[in-house]
């Protein structure tokens, strides 16, 4: 077949080769990519994907935490097409607006907690976090504290992949020696992971330790140099870390005492993942100053992010009429993306997908918790429709297997062969299915993942590992 024919009417092998020869993927591992290439997906419907060869998979990862309303929605496609035909682009710089961005901003303000009534649209979660961090410096300067710009985050956090947002995050494996990161003005605290708390310490004592660590950092660095604390309500890509009871509320109280803004990174947890529009207040009794979001805002149909902030911050920044907030993107408030966001929320409301997420989330957590009976699984943790299983070599000491064993990737490979996609990350297997998931689909995930873990466990035992 000629190169042009292959480009226009590619076979599955042609698609694999095109990708293998020309595509640099996010987080490419060169060794495995050169050897194995990629799984080429060509169709999606609901929770299911089909590859180029026609094989079907249940996508328990939900794309990347994002396909909340499920794939293949004709009315979403139609809303996107209608808006593209009517107004494909209109910039929102300075004093320009378009009708979908105005309506979506108002809808988000209606759904967000308390006085978080102001919205700045971005291109995704990374740029939402990037913008939020810049806003911290702007607000603190307006308050008369131009040096109060430092950001406090946590280890094992993921906040995006721009230069600034990846510097704020600090997930193992993301920091590579070939790249440089912003080090000055950013501090990281112990992740609030109860499973990895010091031996002999209760969860309540662990929470006390984490809050005291924050207070000690403020005392050491100086509150006059620290502008904000940023936290995912549940640390998603860092290991689905659900913090100890009361942790986020107490960290918010520390921020209140020392004049730090509280940024809730809800790129994953907003728009239904935990059964709420936003998780900070509903799940953790915290009203942030700023919320960043993306992913479920459009359920991945088109890229869109948003930074949502309080009327109080707006008033602070707007006191001087000669000020300019010089941040934004060509595609901020893109009319097609905002039309998709509006239709996405409409579907979620009409079909009570938050309610389904709550009901199926409880079943999902209960059903997968049973995996802890397997010798390779140290803990299954999560909340709502986000969960991970952590693999260990010794369940008593929680010692992981050596990194080179790649047991989580082997589990995901085994599951994939059985028609289930799970996400391997270090010693974890992570899942975040669409909010449309059914009881039968939850059962398929639980049964298939158990089979995959048992298969890999048998392989590891034959290779000489002692597990349990």
Long-range contacts (C-beta under 8 A, 24 or more apart in sequence): 12-40, 12-51, 12-52, 12-53, 15-40, 15-42, 15-52, 16-40, 16-52, 26-161, 39-416, 43-72, 44-71, 44-72, 45-70, 45-71, 45-72, 46-70, 46-71, 46-72, 46-434, 46-436, 47-71, 47-433, 47-434, 47-436, 47-437, 47-441, 49-421, 55-419, 56-419, 57-416, 57-419, 57-420, 57-421, 58-419, 58-420, 58-421, 58-433, 58-441, 58-444, 58-445, 58-448, 59-421, 59-433, 59-434, 60-420, 60-421, 60-422, 60-431, 60-432, 60-433, 60-445, 60-449, 61-421, 61-422, 61-423, 61-430, 61-431, 61-432, 61-433, 62-385, 62-431, 62-432, 62-433, 62-434, 63-300, 64-295, 64-300, 65-236, 65-267, 65-268, 65-273, 65-295, 65-296, 65-386, 65-432, 66-294, 66-295, 66-296, 66-299, 66-300, 67-299, 67-300, 67-434, 68-271, 68-272, 68-273, 68-295, 68-296, 68-299, 68-300, 68-344, 68-348, 68-353, 68-434, 68-435, 69-299, 69-344, 69-347, 69-348, 69-351, 69-353, 69-434, 69-435, 69-436, 70-299, 70-434, 70-435, 70-436, 71-434, 73-301, 73-347, 75-343, 75-347, 76-299, 76-301, 76-340, 76-343, 76-344, 76-347, 77-301, 79-339, 79-340, 79-342, 79-343, 80-301, 80-302, 80-336, 80-339, 80-340, 80-343, 82-339, 83-335, 83-336, 83-339, 83-340, 84-336, 87-335, 88-335, 88-336, 89-334, 89-335, 89-336, 90-335, 91-330, 91-332, 92-121, 92-328, 92-332, 92-333, 93-328, 93-332, 97-333, 98-333, 98-335, 98-338, 99-335, 100-335, 100-336, 100-338, 100-339, 100-341, 100-342, 101-333, 101-334, 101-335, 101-338, 103-338, 103-342, 104-338, 104-341, 104-342, 105-333, 107-342, 107-345, 108-306, 108-308, 109-308, 111-277, 111-278, 111-345, 112-277, 112-278, 112-291, 112-308, 113-278, 113-280, 113-281, 113-282, 113-287, 114-281, 114-287, 114-310, 115-310, 115-311, 115-312, 116-287, 116-288, 116-290, 116-291, 116-308, 116-309, 116-310, 117-310, 117-311, 117-314, 118-308, 118-309, 118-310, 118-311, 118-313, 118-314, 119-306, 119-307, 119-308, 119-309, 120-306, 120-307, 120-309, 120-327, 120-328, 120-332, 121-304, 121-305, 121-306, 121-332, 121-333, 121-334, 121-337, 121-338, 122-294, 122-304, 122-305, 122-306, 122-307, 122-329, 122-332, 123-303, 123-304, 123-305, 123-329, 123-331, 123-332, 124-160, 124-294, 124-303, 124-304, 124-305, 125-159, 125-160, 125-265, 125-267, 125-292, 125-293, 125-294, 125-295, 125-305, 126-159, 126-160, 126-161, 126-162, 126-165, 126-166, 126-305, 127-160, 127-162, 127-165, 127-305, 127-329, 128-160, 128-267, 128-292, 128-293, 128-294, 128-305, 128-306, 128-307, 129-159, 129-160, 129-162, 129-164, 129-165, 129-168, 129-230, 129-263, 129-265, 129-267, 129-292, 130-160, 130-162, 130-164, 130-165, 131-307, 131-327, 131-328, 132-230, 132-263, 132-290, 132-292, 132-307, 132-309, 133-164, 133-165, 133-168, 133-228, 133-230, 133-263, 134-164, 134-327, 135-290, 135-307, 135-309, 135-313, 135-325, 135-327, 136-227, 136-228, 136-261, 136-263, 136-290, 137-227, 138-317, 138-325, 139-227, 139-261, 139-313, 139-316, 139-317, 140-227, 140-261, 142-316, 142-317, 142-319, 142-320, 142-323, 143-316, 145-224, 145-227, 145-259, 147-224, 147-225, 148-223, 148-224, 148-225, 148-226, 148-227, 148-259, 149-185, 149-225, 149-227, 150-185, 150-186, 150-187, 150-221, 150-225, 150-226, 150-227, 151-185, 151-186, 151-187, 151-226, 151-227, 151-228, 151-229, 151-230, 152-186, 152-187, 152-188, 152-189, 152-214, 152-217, 152-226, 152-228, 152-229, 152-230, 152-260, 153-186, 153-187, 153-188, 153-189, 153-229, 153-230, 153-231, 154-188, 154-189, 154-190, 154-191, 154-192, 154-231, 154-235, 154-238, 155-188, 155-189, 155-190, 155-191, 156-191, 156-193, 156-235, 156-238, 156-239, 156-241, 157-188, 157-191, 157-230, 157-231, 157-232, 157-235, 157-238, 157-265, 158-232, 158-235, 158-236, 158-237, 158-238, 159-230, 159-232, 159-265, 160-267, 168-230, 171-237, 171-238, 172-426, 173-425, 173-426, 187-217, 187-221, 187-226, 189-213, 189-214, 189-217, 191-235, 191-238, 191-239, 191-241, 192-235, 192-241, 192-243, 192-244, 192-247, 193-235, 193-239, 193-241, 194-242, 194-243, 194-244, 195-378, 195-379, 195-381, 195-390, 195-398, 196-398, 203-244, 203-245, 204-244, 204-245, 206-244, 207-243, 207-244, 207-245, 207-246, 207-247, 207-250, 210-244, 210-247, 210-251, 211-247, 211-250, 211-251, 211-254, 214-251, 214-254, 215-254, 218-254, 218-258, 218-260, 223-258, 223-259, 223-260, 226-258, 226-260, 227-260, 227-261, 228-255, 228-260, 228-261, 228-262, 228-263, 228-289, 228-290, 229-254, 229-255, 229-260, 229-261, 229-262, 229-263, 230-263, 230-264, 230-265, 231-262, 231-263, 231-264, 231-265, 232-264, 232-265, 232-266, 232-267, 232-268, 232-269, 233-264, 233-266, 233-269, 233-274, 233-279, 233-280, 233-283, 233-284, 233-286, 234-268, 234-269, 234-274, 234-279, 234-382, 234-383, 234-386, 236-267, 236-268, 236-269, 236-386, 236-432, 237-268, 237-425, 237-430, 239-388, 239-390, 239-425, 239-426, 239-428, 240-381, 240-382, 240-386, 240-387, 240-388, 240-428, 240-430, 241-381, 242-381, 242-382, 242-383, 243-284, 248-280, 248-284, 248-285, 248-286, 249-284, 249-285, 249-286, 252-286, 252-288, 261-289, 261-290, 261-313, 262-286, 262-288, 262-289, 262-290, 263-288, 263-289, 263-290, 263-291, 263-292, 264-288, 264-290, 264-291, 264-292, 265-292, 266-291, 266-292, 266-293, 267-292, 267-293, 267-294, 267-295, 267-305, 268-295, 268-296, 268-386, 268-432, 269-386, 270-295, 270-296, 270-297, 271-295, 271-296, 271-297, 271-299, 271-344, 271-345, 271-348, 272-296, 272-348, 272-353, 272-354, 272-357, 272-385, 272-435, 273-357, 273-384, 273-385, 273-386, 273-432, 273-435, 274-357, 274-361, 274-383, 274-384, 274-385, 274-386, 275-354, 275-355, 275-357, 275-358, 275-361, 275-384, 276-354, 277-354, 283-383, 289-313, 296-344, 297-341, 297-344, 298-337, 298-340, 298-341, 298-344, 299-344, 299-434, 301-340, 301-344, 302-334, 302-336, 302-337, 302-340, 303-331, 303-337, 304-334, 304-337, 304-338, 304-340, 304-341, 348-435, 351-436, 353-435, 353-436, 354-435, 356-435, 356-436, 356-437, 357-384, 357-385, 357-435, 358-384, 360-385, 360-435, 360-437, 360-438, 360-439, 360-442, 361-385, 363-439, 363-442, 364-433, 364-437, 364-442, 364-445, 367-442, 367-443, 367-445, 367-446, 368-431, 368-445, 368-446, 368-449, 370-446, 370-450, 371-446, 371-449, 371-450, 371-453, 374-450, 374-453, 374-454, 374-457, 375-457, 375-467, 375-468, 376-407, 376-453, 376-456, 376-457, 376-460, 376-467, 377-453, 385-432, 385-433, 385-435, 385-437, 386-430, 386-431, 386-432, 387-430, 387-431, 387-432, 388-425, 388-428, 388-429, 388-430, 388-431, 389-428, 389-429, 389-449, 389-453, 390-427, 390-428, 391-427, 391-428, 391-429, 392-427, 393-465, 393-466, 393-467, 394-467, 394-468, 395-468, 400-427, 401-427, 401-460, 401-465, 405-460, 405-465, 407-456, 407-460, 410-456, 410-459, 411-449, 411-452, 411-453, 411-456, 412-452, 414-451, 414-452, 414-455, 414-456, 415-448, 415-449, 415-451, 415-452, 418-448, 418-451, 418-452, 419-448, 420-444, 420-445, 420-448, 420-449, 420-452, 422-449, 422-452
